[in-house]
Amino acid sequence: MTTTGSGEAPAEFLRALRTLRATRLRSEVHLEEIPGPGRIAPFSVALTAEVRAARSAEELATGRFVVLHDPAGQEAWDGVFRLVTLVRATLEPELGADEMLAAVAWTWFNDALTDNGVVPHATGGTVTRVLSQSFGALADRPPEVEVEIRASWTAPDGDLGPHLRAWAVLLCQAAGLPPLPTGVSAISPLR
């Protein structure tokens, strides 16, 4: 992984990056590295993801996972590793009218962390629901509902694998994929 930062990356940050590289995710989650933000923290790395249906190129959800590292820590973080995430997915139109959608989506986030053994600090975030209805020449388009979950939290240490796994679980949940039982791996389709 390529890091954004000033100077040589500290050993603690490099160890954290190795935990990300060693993390195995569901085959439907496709990661790509992008440049991390350069002004928020001395060191950063960022990943984007697409969740695609098996045997199809159909995009079900997208997201971003950013690792920020400040060896000196930042007061608002309550630590030295801050994770900033985004999940975006299109949902069934019926869900858009549900007043509980935002609360349910935040529960997905909390459950993904808990189920992966993540105990975050200084957690915060928002859930945005976008309802789109087309008119005029576009009236034939069906209504669309999109949910966007933005969250950040501080990792208590540099073992970031469980955090990446939790974020991938959240992506898959938002995409509508059924959960995999603990210890079970999805079988990749034959090529």
C-alpha positions in Angstrom: 0.0 0.0 0.0 1.1 3.5 -0.8 0.9 5.9 2.1 0.4 9.6 2.0 2.4 11.5 4.5 5.4 13.6 5.3 8.7 11.8 5.8 9.3 8.1 6.4 6.3 6.2 7.8 6.7 5.1 11.4 7.0 1.4 12.2 3.6 1.4 14.0 1.9 2.7 10.8 3.7 0.1 8.6 2.6 -2.7 10.9 -1.0 -1.5 10.8 -0.8 -1.5 7.0 0.4 -5.1 7.1 -2.7 -6.1 9.1 -4.9 -4.5 6.3 -3.0 -6.4 3.6 -3.5 -9.7 5.5 -7.2 -9.3 5.8 -9.4 -11.6 3.7 -12.8 -10.3 2.6 -15.8 -11.8 0.8 -15.2 -12.4 -2.9 -18.0 -9.9 -3.8 -15.9 -7.0 -2.3 -13.4 -5.5 -4.7 -10.8 -3.2 -3.2 -8.7 -0.6 -4.9 -6.1 1.7 -3.3 -6.4 5.4 -3.9 -4.4 8.3 -2.5 -5.1 9.1 1.1 -5.9 12.6 2.3 -2.7 14.6 2.9 -3.8 17.4 5.3 -5.8 15.7 8.0 -3.0 13.6 9.5 0.7 13.1 9.0 0.2 9.6 7.4 -2.8 8.1 5.6 -3.9 5.4 3.2 -7.3 5.0 1.5 -9.2 2.2 -0.1 -12.3 2.2 -2.3 -14.6 -0.7 -2.7 -17.3 -2.0 -4.9 -19.6 -4.8 -3.9 -20.6 -6.7 -7.0 -23.1 -9.5 -7.3 -21.6 -12.9 -7.9 -21.3 -13.8 -11.6 -22.2 -10.3 -12.6 -20.6 -6.9 -12.9 -23.6 -5.3 -11.2 -22.5 -2.8 -8.6 -24.6 -3.2 -5.4 -22.7 -0.8 -3.1 -19.6 1.4 -3.0 -17.5 2.8 -0.3 -14.3 4.3 1.0 -12.1 3.2 4.0 -9.5 5.8 5.1 -6.8 5.2 7.7 -5.3 8.3 9.3 -2.3 8.1 11.6 -0.8 10.8 13.8 2.0 9.4 16.0 1.4 12.3 18.4 -2.3 11.6 18.5 -5.1 14.1 18.2 -7.3 15.1 21.1 -10.6 14.6 19.2 -9.5 11.1 18.1 -8.5 9.9 21.6 -5.8 7.8 20.0 -3.3 7.7 17.1 -5.3 5.7 14.4 -8.5 7.3 13.1 -10.7 5.4 10.6 -13.1 7.3 8.3 -15.5 5.3 6.2 -18.3 5.8 3.7 -20.8 3.2 2.4 -23.3 4.0 -0.3 -26.0 1.7 -1.7 -29.2 1.8 -3.7 -32.1 0.2 -1.8 -35.6 -1.0 -2.7 -37.9 2.0 -3.2 -40.3 0.8 -0.4 -37.5 1.2 2.1 -37.2 4.9 1.3 -40.5 5.7 3.0 -39.5 3.9 6.2 -38.9 6.5 9.0 -36.6 4.0 10.7 -34.2 3.6 7.7 -31.4 5.8 9.2 -31.6 4.1 12.6 -31.6 0.7 11.0 -28.6 1.6 8.9 -26.7 2.9 12.0 -27.5 -0.5 13.7 -25.9 -2.2 10.7 -22.8 -0.2 11.4 -22.7 -1.0 15.1 -23.5 -4.7 14.6 -20.7 -5.0 12.0 -18.2 -3.6 14.4 -19.4 -5.7 17.3 -19.6 -8.9 15.3 -16.0 -8.4 14.2 -14.7 -7.8 17.7 -14.1 -4.1 17.2 -14.3 -1.9 20.2 -14.1 1.7 18.8 -13.5 5.0 20.6 -14.9 8.4 19.7 -17.4 7.0 17.2 -19.5 9.4 15.2 -21.4 9.4 11.9 -24.4 10.2 9.8 -26.9 8.3 7.8 -28.4 10.1 4.8 -31.4 8.8 2.8 -31.9 10.2 -0.7 -35.2 9.7 -2.5 -35.2 10.4 -6.2 -38.3 10.6 -8.3 -38.1 11.6 -12.0 -40.5 13.9 -13.9 -41.2 15.1 -17.4 -39.1 13.4 -20.1 -37.6 11.2 -17.3 -41.0 10.2 -15.7 -40.6 6.6 -16.9 -37.6 6.0 -14.5 -38.6 4.2 -11.4 -38.1 5.9 -8.0 -34.7 5.3 -6.4 -33.6 5.2 -2.8 -30.0 5.6 -1.8 -28.5 5.3 1.6 -25.2 6.8 2.6 -23.5 5.8 5.9 -20.6 8.0 7.0 -18.7 6.9 10.1 -15.5 7.5 11.9 -13.9 6.0 14.9 -10.6 5.5 16.6 -8.9 2.1 16.7 -7.4 1.3 20.1 -4.3 -0.1 18.4 -2.7 -0.8 15.0 -4.5 -4.1 14.4 -6.8 -2.7 11.7 -7.8 -6.1 10.0 -11.0 -6.5 12.1 -11.9 -2.9 11.3 -11.6 -3.5 7.6 -13.6 -6.7 7.9 -16.3 -4.9 9.8 -16.5 -2.2 7.1 -16.7 -4.8 4.4 -19.5 -6.5 6.3 -21.4 -3.2 6.5 -20.9 -2.8 2.7 -22.3 -6.2 2.0 -25.2 -5.6 4.4 -26.1 -2.3 2.6 -25.8 -4.2 -0.7 -28.4 -6.7 0.4 -26.1 -9.7 0.5 -27.0 -12.4 3.0 -24.5 -12.6 5.9 -22.0 -15.4 6.0 -22.0 -17.6 9.1 -18.8 -17.3 11.2 -16.0 -19.4 9.8 -17.7 -19.8 6.4 -16.1 -18.4 3.3 -18.1 -17.5 0.1 -17.1 -19.7 -2.8 -15.9 -17.7 -5.8 -17.7 -18.5 -9.0 -15.7 -20.5 -11.6 -14.2 -18.4 -14.3 
